[in-house]
């Protein structure tokens, strides 16, 4: 079972193999069908300063390169596309996950706070 804040490699049809961040709540991740993720990108130029993106340094939370979680690109991904065999690359700490949730709140114009 995946948990919010975990980062997995996912094999995405159009984007290839890349890290994704699980953002769906744990109670929704108990099935074996799909999870909600934020996509990451290493195209940082302006994105690392945007309120809808959260920057991560290479090596932080197991990430292989500097990147941002694009909180405006939430999507449902079938669990079979996640590399669950290898397990998560890493898991965000509580403060960083809070930042991701706030960035999602910015996207949907809401003051989101984790439970």
MODELLER restraints for C-alpha pairs under 7 A, 6 or more apart:
rsr = mdl.restraints
at = mdl.atoms
rsr.add(forms.Gaussian(group=physical.xy_distance, feature=features.Distance(at['CA:1:A'], at['CA:29:A']), mean=6.40, stdev=0.5))
rsr.add(forms.Gaussian(group=physical.xy_distance, feature=features.Distance(at['CA:1:A'], at['CA:30:A']), mean=5.87, stdev=0.5))
rsr.add(forms.Gaussian(group=physical.xy_distance, feature=features.Distance(at['CA:2:A'], at['CA:29:A']), mean=6.04, stdev=0.5))
rsr.add(forms.Gaussian(group=physical.xy_distance, feature=features.Distance(at['CA:3:A'], at['CA:22:A']), mean=6.67, stdev=0.5))
rsr.add(forms.Gaussian(group=physical.xy_distance, feature=features.Distance(at['CA:3:A'], at['CA:26:A']), mean=5.23, stdev=0.5))
rsr.add(forms.Gaussian(group=physical.xy_distance, feature=features.Distance(at['CA:4:A'], at['CA:22:A']), mean=5.02, stdev=0.5))
rsr.add(forms.Gaussian(group=physical.xy_distance, feature=features.Distance(at['CA:4:A'], at['CA:23:A']), mean=4.86, stdev=0.5))
rsr.add(forms.Gaussian(group=physical.xy_distance, feature=features.Distance(at['CA:4:A'], at['CA:24:A']), mean=5.90, stdev=0.5))
rsr.add(forms.Gaussian(group=physical.xy_distance, feature=features.Distance(at['CA:4:A'], at['CA:25:A']), mean=5.81, stdev=0.5))
rsr.add(forms.Gaussian(group=physical.xy_distance, feature=features.Distance(at['CA:4:A'], at['CA:26:A']), mean=6.25, stdev=0.5))
rsr.add(forms.Gaussian(group=physical.xy_distance, feature=features.Distance(at['CA:5:A'], at['CA:21:A']), mean=6.17, stdev=0.5))
rsr.add(forms.Gaussian(group=physical.xy_distance, feature=features.Distance(at['CA:5:A'], at['CA:22:A']), mean=5.46, stdev=0.5))
rsr.add(forms.Gaussian(group=physical.xy_distance, feature=features.Distance(at['CA:5:A'], at['CA:23:A']), mean=6.19, stdev=0.5))
rsr.add(forms.Gaussian(group=physical.xy_distance, feature=features.Distance(at['CA:5:A'], at['CA:91:A']), mean=5.34, stdev=0.5))
rsr.add(forms.Gaussian(group=physical.xy_distance, feature=features.Distance(at['CA:5:A'], at['CA:92:A']), mean=4.96, stdev=0.5))
rsr.add(forms.Gaussian(group=physical.xy_distance, feature=features.Distance(at['CA:5:A'], at['CA:97:A']), mean=5.97, stdev=0.5))
rsr.add(forms.Gaussian(group=physical.xy_distance, feature=features.Distance(at['CA:6:A'], at['CA:21:A']), mean=5.90, stdev=0.5))
rsr.add(forms.Gaussian(group=physical.xy_distance, feature=features.Distance(at['CA:6:A'], at['CA:22:A']), mean=5.49, stdev=0.5))
rsr.add(forms.Gaussian(group=physical.xy_distance, feature=features.Distance(at['CA:6:A'], at['CA:88:A']), mean=5.96, stdev=0.5))
rsr.add(forms.Gaussian(group=physical.xy_distance, feature=features.Distance(at['CA:6:A'], at['CA:90:A']), mean=5.91, stdev=0.5))
rsr.add(forms.Gaussian(group=physical.xy_distance, feature=features.Distance(at['CA:6:A'], at['CA:91:A']), mean=4.26, stdev=0.5))
rsr.add(forms.Gaussian(group=physical.xy_distance, feature=features.Distance(at['CA:6:A'], at['CA:92:A']), mean=6.38, stdev=0.5))
rsr.add(forms.Gaussian(group=physical.xy_distance, feature=features.Distance(at['CA:7:A'], at['CA:19:A']), mean=6.31, stdev=0.5))
rsr.add(forms.Gaussian(group=physical.xy_distance, feature=features.Distance(at['CA:7:A'], at['CA:20:A']), mean=5.57, stdev=0.5))
rsr.add(forms.Gaussian(group=physical.xy_distance, feature=features.Distance(at['CA:7:A'], at['CA:21:A']), mean=4.56, stdev=0.5))
rsr.add(forms.Gaussian(group=physical.xy_distance, feature=features.Distance(at['CA:7:A'], at['CA:22:A']), mean=6.28, stdev=0.5))
rsr.add(forms.Gaussian(group=physical.xy_distance, feature=features.Distance(at['CA:7:A'], at['CA:88:A']), mean=5.34, stdev=0.5))
rsr.add(forms.Gaussian(group=physical.xy_distance, feature=features.Distance(at['CA:7:A'], at['CA:89:A']), mean=5.47, stdev=0.5))
rsr.add(forms.Gaussian(group=physical.xy_distance, feature=features.Distance(at['CA:7:A'], at['CA:90:A']), mean=5.53, stdev=0.5))
rsr.add(forms.Gaussian(group=physical.xy_distance, feature=features.Distance(at['CA:7:A'], at['CA:91:A']), mean=6.05, stdev=0.5))
rsr.add(forms.Gaussian(group=physical.xy_distance, feature=features.Distance(at['CA:8:A'], at['CA:19:A']), mean=5.41, stdev=0.5))
rsr.add(forms.Gaussian(group=physical.xy_distance, feature=features.Distance(at['CA:8:A'], at['CA:20:A']), mean=5.56, stdev=0.5))
rsr.add(forms.Gaussian(group=physical.xy_distance, feature=features.Distance(at['CA:8:A'], at['CA:21:A']), mean=6.67, stdev=0.5))
rsr.add(forms.Gaussian(group=physical.xy_distance, feature=features.Distance(at['CA:8:A'], at['CA:82:A']), mean=6.25, stdev=0.5))
rsr.add(forms.Gaussian(group=physical.xy_distance, feature=features.Distance(at['CA:8:A'], at['CA:83:A']), mean=6.29, stdev=0.5))
rsr.add(forms.Gaussian(group=physical.xy_distance, feature=features.Distance(at['CA:8:A'], at['CA:88:A']), mean=4.78, stdev=0.5))
rsr.add(forms.Gaussian(group=physical.xy_distance, feature=features.Distance(at['CA:8:A'], at['CA:89:A']), mean=5.59, stdev=0.5))
rsr.add(forms.Gaussian(group=physical.xy_distance, feature=features.Distance(at['CA:9:A'], at['CA:17:A']), mean=6.37, stdev=0.5))
rsr.add(forms.Gaussian(group=physical.xy_distance, feature=features.Distance(at['CA:9:A'], at['CA:18:A']), mean=5.25, stdev=0.5))
rsr.add(forms.Gaussian(group=physical.xy_distance, feature=features.Distance(at['CA:9:A'], at['CA:19:A']), mean=4.30, stdev=0.5))
rsr.add(forms.Gaussian(group=physical.xy_distance, feature=features.Distance(at['CA:9:A'], at['CA:20:A']), mean=6.17, stdev=0.5))
rsr.add(forms.Gaussian(group=physical.xy_distance, feature=features.Distance(at['CA:9:A'], at['CA:82:A']), mean=5.93, stdev=0.5))
rsr.add(forms.Gaussian(group=physical.xy_distance, feature=features.Distance(at['CA:9:A'], at['CA:83:A']), mean=5.56, stdev=0.5))
rsr.add(forms.Gaussian(group=physical.xy_distance, feature=features.Distance(at['CA:10:A'], at['CA:17:A']), mean=5.44, stdev=0.5))
rsr.add(forms.Gaussian(group=physical.xy_distance, feature=features.Distance(at['CA:10:A'], at['CA:18:A']), mean=5.56, stdev=0.5))
rsr.add(forms.Gaussian(group=physical.xy_distance, feature=features.Distance(at['CA:10:A'], at['CA:19:A']), mean=6.06, stdev=0.5))
rsr.add(forms.Gaussian(group=physical.xy_distance, feature=features.Distance(at['CA:10:A'], at['CA:20:A']), mean=6.46, stdev=0.5))
rsr.add(forms.Gaussian(group=physical.xy_distance, feature=features.Distance(at['CA:10:A'], at['CA:81:A']), mean=5.32, stdev=0.5))
rsr.add(forms.Gaussian(group=physical.xy_distance, feature=features.Distance(at['CA:10:A'], at['CA:82:A']), mean=4.33, stdev=0.5))
rsr.add(forms.Gaussian(group=physical.xy_distance, feature=features.Distance(at['CA:10:A'], at['CA:83:A']), mean=5.96, stdev=0.5))
rsr.add(forms.Gaussian(group=physical.xy_distance, feature=features.Distance(at['CA:11:A'], at['CA:17:A']), mean=4.37, stdev=0.5))
rsr.add(forms.Gaussian(group=physical.xy_distance, feature=features.Distance(at['CA:11:A'], at['CA:18:A']), mean=6.74, stdev=0.5))
rsr.add(forms.Gaussian(group=physical.xy_distance, feature=features.Distance(at['CA:11:A'], at['CA:81:A']), mean=5.23, stdev=0.5))
rsr.add(forms.Gaussian(group=physical.xy_distance, feature=features.Distance(at['CA:11:A'], at['CA:82:A']), mean=6.56, stdev=0.5))
rsr.add(forms.Gaussian(group=physical.xy_distance, feature=features.Distance(at['CA:12:A'], at['CA:81:A']), mean=6.91, stdev=0.5))
rsr.add(forms.Gaussian(group=physical.xy_distance, feature=features.Distance(at['CA:19:A'], at['CA:40:A']), mean=6.16, stdev=0.5))
rsr.add(forms.Gaussian(group=physical.xy_distance, feature=features.Distance(at['CA:20:A'], at['CA:37:A']), mean=6.02, stdev=0.5))
rsr.add(forms.Gaussian(group=physical.xy_distance, feature=features.Distance(at['CA:20:A'], at['CA:38:A']), mean=5.86, stdev=0.5))
rsr.add(forms.Gaussian(group=physical.xy_distance, feature=features.Distance(at['CA:20:A'], at['CA:39:A']), mean=4.93, stdev=0.5))
rsr.add(forms.Gaussian(group=physical.xy_distance, feature=features.Distance(at['CA:20:A'], at['CA:40:A']), mean=5.85, stdev=0.5))
rsr.add(forms.Gaussian(group=physical.xy_distance, feature=features.Distance(at['CA:21:A'], at['CA:37:A']), mean=5.19, stdev=0.5))
rsr.add(forms.Gaussian(group=physical.xy_distance, feature=features.Distance(at['CA:21:A'], at['CA:38:A']), mean=5.16, stdev=0.5))
rsr.add(forms.Gaussian(group=physical.xy_distance, feature=features.Distance(at['CA:21:A'], at['CA:39:A']), mean=6.54, stdev=0.5))
rsr.add(forms.Gaussian(group=physical.xy_distance, feature=features.Distance(at['CA:22:A'], at['CA:35:A']), mean=6.92, stdev=0.5))
rsr.add(forms.Gaussian(group=physical.xy_distance, feature=features.Distance(at['CA:22:A'], at['CA:36:A']), mean=6.07, stdev=0.5))
rsr.add(forms.Gaussian(group=physical.xy_distance, feature=features.Distance(at['CA:22:A'], at['CA:37:A']), mean=4.53, stdev=0.5))
rsr.add(forms.Gaussian(group=physical.xy_distance, feature=features.Distance(at['CA:22:A'], at['CA:38:A']), mean=6.64, stdev=0.5))
rsr.add(forms.Gaussian(group=physical.xy_distance, feature=features.Distance(at['CA:23:A'], at['CA:36:A']), mean=5.73, stdev=0.5))
rsr.add(forms.Gaussian(group=physical.xy_distance, feature=features.Distance(at['CA:23:A'], at['CA:37:A']), mean=5.30, stdev=0.5))
rsr.add(forms.Gaussian(group=physical.xy_distance, feature=features.Distance(at['CA:23:A'], at['CA:38:A']), mean=6.70, stdev=0.5))
rsr.add(forms.Gaussian(group=physical.xy_distance, feature=features.Distance(at['CA:24:A'], at['CA:35:A']), mean=6.16, stdev=0.5))
rsr.add(forms.Gaussian(group=physical.xy_distance, feature=features.Distance(at['CA:24:A'], at['CA:36:A']), mean=4.98, stdev=0.5))
rsr.add(forms.Gaussian(group=physical.xy_distance, feature=features.Distance(at['CA:24:A'], at['CA:37:A']), mean=6.96, stdev=0.5))
rsr.add(forms.Gaussian(group=physical.xy_distance, feature=features.Distance(at['CA:29:A'], at['CA:35:A']), mean=5.97, stdev=0.5))
rsr.add(forms.Gaussian(group=physical.xy_distance, feature=features.Distance(at['CA:32:A'], at['CA:79:A']), mean=6.53, stdev=0.5))
rsr.add(forms.Gaussian(group=physical.xy_distance, feature=features.Distance(at['CA:33:A'], at['CA:78:A']), mean=5.63, stdev=0.5))
rsr.add(forms.Gaussian(group=physical.xy_distance, feature=features.Distance(at['CA:33:A'], at['CA:79:A']), mean=5.65, stdev=0.5))
rsr.add(forms.Gaussian(group=physical.xy_distance, feature=features.Distance(at['CA:34:A'], at['CA:76:A']), mean=6.24, stdev=0.5))
rsr.add(forms.Gaussian(group=physical.xy_distance, feature=features.Distance(at['CA:34:A'], at['CA:77:A']), mean=5.36, stdev=0.5))
rsr.add(forms.Gaussian(group=physical.xy_distance, feature=features.Distance(at['CA:34:A'], at['CA:78:A']), mean=4.09, stdev=0.5))
rsr.add(forms.Gaussian(group=physical.xy_distance, feature=features.Distance(at['CA:34:A'], at['CA:79:A']), mean=4.86, stdev=0.5))
rsr.add(forms.Gaussian(group=physical.xy_distance, feature=features.Distance(at['CA:35:A'], at['CA:76:A']), mean=5.55, stdev=0.5))
rsr.add(forms.Gaussian(group=physical.xy_distance, feature=features.Distance(at['CA:35:A'], at['CA:77:A']), mean=5.55, stdev=0.5))
rsr.add(forms.Gaussian(group=physical.xy_distance, feature=features.Distance(at['CA:35:A'], at['CA:78:A']), mean=6.49, stdev=0.5))
rsr.add(forms.Gaussian(group=physical.xy_distance, feature=features.Distance(at['CA:35:A'], at['CA:79:A']), mean=6.44, stdev=0.5))
rsr.add(forms.Gaussian(group=physical.xy_distance, feature=features.Distance(at['CA:36:A'], at['CA:74:A']), mean=6.55, stdev=0.5))
rsr.add(forms.Gaussian(group=physical.xy_distance, feature=features.Distance(at['CA:36:A'], at['CA:75:A']), mean=5.45, stdev=0.5))
rsr.add(forms.Gaussian(group=physical.xy_distance, feature=features.Distance(at['CA:36:A'], at['CA:76:A']), mean=4.48, stdev=0.5))
rsr.add(forms.Gaussian(group=physical.xy_distance, feature=features.Distance(at['CA:36:A'], at['CA:77:A']), mean=6.22, stdev=0.5))
rsr.add(forms.Gaussian(group=physical.xy_distance, feature=features.Distance(at['CA:37:A'], at['CA:74:A']), mean=5.48, stdev=0.5))
rsr.add(forms.Gaussian(group=physical.xy_distance, feature=features.Distance(at['CA:37:A'], at['CA:75:A']), mean=5.58, stdev=0.5))
rsr.add(forms.Gaussian(group=physical.xy_distance, feature=features.Distance(at['CA:37:A'], at['CA:76:A']), mean=6.39, stdev=0.5))
rsr.add(forms.Gaussian(group=physical.xy_distance, feature=features.Distance(at['CA:37:A'], at['CA:77:A']), mean=6.89, stdev=0.5))
rsr.add(forms.Gaussian(group=physical.xy_distance, feature=features.Distance(at['CA:38:A'], at['CA:69:A']), mean=6.07, stdev=0.5))
rsr.add(forms.Gaussian(group=physical.xy_distance, feature=features.Distance(at['CA:38:A'], at['CA:70:A']), mean=5.99, stdev=0.5))
rsr.add(forms.Gaussian(group=physical.xy_distance, feature=features.Distance(at['CA:38:A'], at['CA:71:A']), mean=5.65, stdev=0.5))
rsr.add(forms.Gaussian(group=physical.xy_distance, feature=features.Distance(at['CA:38:A'], at['CA:73:A']), mean=5.79, stdev=0.5))
rsr.add(forms.Gaussian(group=physical.xy_distance, feature=features.Distance(at['CA:38:A'], at['CA:74:A']), mean=4.63, stdev=0.5))
rsr.add(forms.Gaussian(group=physical.xy_distance, feature=features.Distance(at['CA:38:A'], at['CA:75:A']), mean=6.70, stdev=0.5))
rsr.add(forms.Gaussian(group=physical.xy_distance, feature=features.Distance(at['CA:39:A'], at['CA:69:A']), mean=5.84, stdev=0.5))
rsr.add(forms.Gaussian(group=physical.xy_distance, feature=features.Distance(at['CA:39:A'], at['CA:70:A']), mean=5.70, stdev=0.5))
rsr.add(forms.Gaussian(group=physical.xy_distance, feature=features.Distance(at['CA:39:A'], at['CA:73:A']), mean=6.08, stdev=0.5))
rsr.add(forms.Gaussian(group=physical.xy_distance, feature=features.Distance(at['CA:39:A'], at['CA:74:A']), mean=6.78, stdev=0.5))
rsr.add(forms.Gaussian(group=physical.xy_distance, feature=features.Distance(at['CA:40:A'], at['CA:67:A']), mean=6.33, stdev=0.5))
rsr.add(forms.Gaussian(group=physical.xy_distance, feature=features.Distance(at['CA:40:A'], at['CA:68:A']), mean=5.42, stdev=0.5))
rsr.add(forms.Gaussian(group=physical.xy_distance, feature=features.Distance(at['CA:40:A'], at['CA:69:A']), mean=4.44, stdev=0.5))
rsr.add(forms.Gaussian(group=physical.xy_distance, feature=features.Distance(at['CA:40:A'], at['CA:70:A']), mean=5.79, stdev=0.5))
rsr.add(forms.Gaussian(group=physical.xy_distance, feature=features.Distance(at['CA:41:A'], at['CA:67:A']), mean=5.34, stdev=0.5))
rsr.add(forms.Gaussian(group=physical.xy_distance, feature=features.Distance(at['CA:41:A'], at['CA:68:A']), mean=5.63, stdev=0.5))
rsr.add(forms.Gaussian(group=physical.xy_distance, feature=features.Distance(at['CA:41:A'], at['CA:69:A']), mean=6.80, stdev=0.5))
rsr.add(forms.Gaussian(group=physical.xy_distance, feature=features.Distance(at['CA:42:A'], at['CA:66:A']), mean=6.04, stdev=0.5))
rsr.add(forms.Gaussian(group=physical.xy_distance, feature=features.Distance(at['CA:42:A'], at['CA:67:A']), mean=4.23, stdev=0.5))
rsr.add(forms.Gaussian(group=physical.xy_distance, feature=features.Distance(at['CA:42:A'], at['CA:68:A']), mean=6.53, stdev=0.5))
rsr.add(forms.Gaussian(group=physical.xy_distance, feature=features.Distance(at['CA:44:A'], at['CA:67:A']), mean=6.53, stdev=0.5))
rsr.add(forms.Gaussian(group=physical.xy_distance, feature=features.Distance(at['CA:44:A'], at['CA:68:A']), mean=6.96, stdev=0.5))
rsr.add(forms.Gaussian(group=physical.xy_distance, feature=features.Distance(at['CA:47:A'], at['CA:53:A']), mean=6.34, stdev=0.5))
rsr.add(forms.Gaussian(group=physical.xy_distance, feature=features.Distance(at['CA:48:A'], at['CA:54:A']), mean=6.58, stdev=0.5))
rsr.add(forms.Gaussian(group=physical.xy_distance, feature=features.Distance(at['CA:48:A'], at['CA:55:A']), mean=5.35, stdev=0.5))
rsr.add(forms.Gaussian(group=physical.xy_distance, feature=features.Distance(at['CA:48:A'], at['CA:68:A']), mean=6.28, stdev=0.5))
rsr.add(forms.Gaussian(group=physical.xy_distance, feature=features.Distance(at['CA:51:A'], at['CA:103:A']), mean=5.99, stdev=0.5))
rsr.add(forms.Gaussian(group=physical.xy_distance, feature=features.Distance(at['CA:51:A'], at['CA:106:A']), mean=6.95, stdev=0.5))
rsr.add(forms.Gaussian(group=physical.xy_distance, feature=features.Distance(at['CA:52:A'], at['CA:70:A']), mean=6.51, stdev=0.5))
rsr.add(forms.Gaussian(group=physical.xy_distance, feature=features.Distance(at['CA:52:A'], at['CA:71:A']), mean=5.42, stdev=0.5))
rsr.add(forms.Gaussian(group=physical.xy_distance, feature=features.Distance(at['CA:52:A'], at['CA:72:A']), mean=6.32, stdev=0.5))
rsr.add(forms.Gaussian(group=physical.xy_distance, feature=features.Distance(at['CA:52:A'], at['CA:103:A']), mean=4.66, stdev=0.5))
rsr.add(forms.Gaussian(group=physical.xy_distance, feature=features.Distance(at['CA:52:A'], at['CA:104:A']), mean=6.56, stdev=0.5))
rsr.add(forms.Gaussian(group=physical.xy_distance, feature=features.Distance(at['CA:52:A'], at['CA:106:A']), mean=6.22, stdev=0.5))
rsr.add(forms.Gaussian(group=physical.xy_distance, feature=features.Distance(at['CA:52:A'], at['CA:107:A']), mean=6.11, stdev=0.5))
rsr.add(forms.Gaussian(group=physical.xy_distance, feature=features.Distance(at['CA:53:A'], at['CA:68:A']), mean=5.92, stdev=0.5))
rsr.add(forms.Gaussian(group=physical.xy_distance, feature=features.Distance(at['CA:53:A'], at['CA:69:A']), mean=5.48, stdev=0.5))
rsr.add(forms.Gaussian(group=physical.xy_distance, feature=features.Distance(at['CA:53:A'], at['CA:70:A']), mean=4.82, stdev=0.5))
rsr.add(forms.Gaussian(group=physical.xy_distance, feature=features.Distance(at['CA:53:A'], at['CA:71:A']), mean=5.65, stdev=0.5))
rsr.add(forms.Gaussian(group=physical.xy_distance, feature=features.Distance(at['CA:53:A'], at['CA:103:A']), mean=6.36, stdev=0.5))
rsr.add(forms.Gaussian(group=physical.xy_distance, feature=features.Distance(at['CA:54:A'], at['CA:68:A']), mean=5.18, stdev=0.5))
rsr.add(forms.Gaussian(group=physical.xy_distance, feature=features.Distance(at['CA:54:A'], at['CA:69:A']), mean=5.18, stdev=0.5))
rsr.add(forms.Gaussian(group=physical.xy_distance, feature=features.Distance(at['CA:54:A'], at['CA:70:A']), mean=6.97, stdev=0.5))
rsr.add(forms.Gaussian(group=physical.xy_distance, feature=features.Distance(at['CA:54:A'], at['CA:100:A']), mean=6.26, stdev=0.5))
rsr.add(forms.Gaussian(group=physical.xy_distance, feature=features.Distance(at['CA:55:A'], at['CA:67:A']), mean=5.96, stdev=0.5))
rsr.add(forms.Gaussian(group=physical.xy_distance, feature=features.Distance(at['CA:55:A'], at['CA:68:A']), mean=4.30, stdev=0.5))
rsr.add(forms.Gaussian(group=physical.xy_distance, feature=features.Distance(at['CA:55:A'], at['CA:69:A']), mean=6.62, stdev=0.5))
rsr.add(forms.Gaussian(group=physical.xy_distance, feature=features.Distance(at['CA:56:A'], at['CA:66:A']), mean=5.77, stdev=0.5))
rsr.add(forms.Gaussian(group=physical.xy_distance, feature=features.Distance(at['CA:56:A'], at['CA:67:A']), mean=5.44, stdev=0.5))
rsr.add(forms.Gaussian(group=physical.xy_distance, feature=features.Distance(at['CA:56:A'], at['CA:68:A']), mean=5.82, stdev=0.5))
rsr.add(forms.Gaussian(group=physical.xy_distance, feature=features.Distance(at['CA:57:A'], at['CA:65:A']), mean=6.84, stdev=0.5))
rsr.add(forms.Gaussian(group=physical.xy_distance, feature=features.Distance(at['CA:57:A'], at['CA:66:A']), mean=4.54, stdev=0.5))
rsr.add(forms.Gaussian(group=physical.xy_distance, feature=features.Distance(at['CA:57:A'], at['CA:67:A']), mean=6.71, stdev=0.5))
rsr.add(forms.Gaussian(group=physical.xy_distance, feature=features.Distance(at['CA:58:A'], at['CA:64:A']), mean=5.56, stdev=0.5))
rsr.add(forms.Gaussian(group=physical.xy_distance, feature=features.Distance(at['CA:58:A'], at['CA:65:A']), mean=4.14, stdev=0.5))
rsr.add(forms.Gaussian(group=physical.xy_distance, feature=features.Distance(at['CA:58:A'], at['CA:66:A']), mean=4.33, stdev=0.5))
rsr.add(forms.Gaussian(group=physical.xy_distance, feature=features.Distance(at['CA:59:A'], at['CA:65:A']), mean=6.83, stdev=0.5))
rsr.add(forms.Gaussian(group=physical.xy_distance, feature=features.Distance(at['CA:61:A'], at['CA:89:A']), mean=6.79, stdev=0.5))
rsr.add(forms.Gaussian(group=physical.xy_distance, feature=features.Distance(at['CA:61:A'], at['CA:90:A']), mean=4.48, stdev=0.5))
rsr.add(forms.Gaussian(group=physical.xy_distance, feature=features.Distance(at['CA:61:A'], at['CA:91:A']), mean=5.76, stdev=0.5))
rsr.add(forms.Gaussian(group=physical.xy_distance, feature=features.Distance(at['CA:61:A'], at['CA:92:A']), mean=6.16, stdev=0.5))
rsr.add(forms.Gaussian(group=physical.xy_distance, feature=features.Distance(at['CA:62:A'], at['CA:89:A']), mean=4.86, stdev=0.5))
rsr.add(forms.Gaussian(group=physical.xy_distance, feature=features.Distance(at['CA:62:A'], at['CA:90:A']), mean=4.93, stdev=0.5))
rsr.add(forms.Gaussian(group=physical.xy_distance, feature=features.Distance(at['CA:63:A'], at['CA:89:A']), mean=6.76, stdev=0.5))
rsr.add(forms.Gaussian(group=physical.xy_distance, feature=features.Distance(at['CA:71:A'], at['CA:103:A']), mean=6.07, stdev=0.5))
rsr.add(forms.Gaussian(group=physical.xy_distance, feature=features.Distance(at['CA:71:A'], at['CA:104:A']), mean=5.22, stdev=0.5))
rsr.add(forms.Gaussian(group=physical.xy_distance, feature=features.Distance(at['CA:72:A'], at['CA:104:A']), mean=6.81, stdev=0.5))
rsr.add(forms.Gaussian(group=physical.xy_distance, feature=features.Distance(at['CA:72:A'], at['CA:107:A']), mean=5.96, stdev=0.5))
rsr.add(forms.Gaussian(group=physical.xy_distance, feature=features.Distance(at['CA:98:A'], at['CA:113:A']), mean=6.92, stdev=0.5))
rsr.add(forms.Gaussian(group=physical.xy_distance, feature=features.Distance(at['CA:98:A'], at['CA:114:A']), mean=6.27, stdev=0.5))
rsr.add(forms.Gaussian(group=physical.xy_distance, feature=features.Distance(at['CA:101:A'], at['CA:112:A']), mean=6.24, stdev=0.5))
rsr.add(forms.Gaussian(group=physical.xy_distance, feature=features.Distance(at['CA:101:A'], at['CA:113:A']), mean=6.51, stdev=0.5))
rsr.add(forms.Gaussian(group=physical.xy_distance, feature=features.Distance(at['CA:101:A'], at['CA:114:A']), mean=6.70, stdev=0.5))
rsr.add(forms.Gaussian(group=physical.xy_distance, feature=features.Distance(at['CA:102:A'], at['CA:111:A']), mean=6.89, stdev=0.5))
rsr.add(forms.Gaussian(group=physical.xy_distance, feature=features.Distance(at['CA:102:A'], at['CA:112:A']), mean=5.50, stdev=0.5))
rsr.add(forms.Gaussian(group=physical.xy_distance, feature=features.Distance(at['CA:102:A'], at['CA:113:A']), mean=6.53, stdev=0.5))
rsr.add(forms.Gaussian(group=physical.xy_distance, feature=features.Distance(at['CA:105:A'], at['CA:111:A']), mean=5.48, stdev=0.5))
rsr.add(forms.Gaussian(group=physical.xy_distance, feature=features.Distance(at['CA:105:A'], at['CA:112:A']), mean=4.82, stdev=0.5))
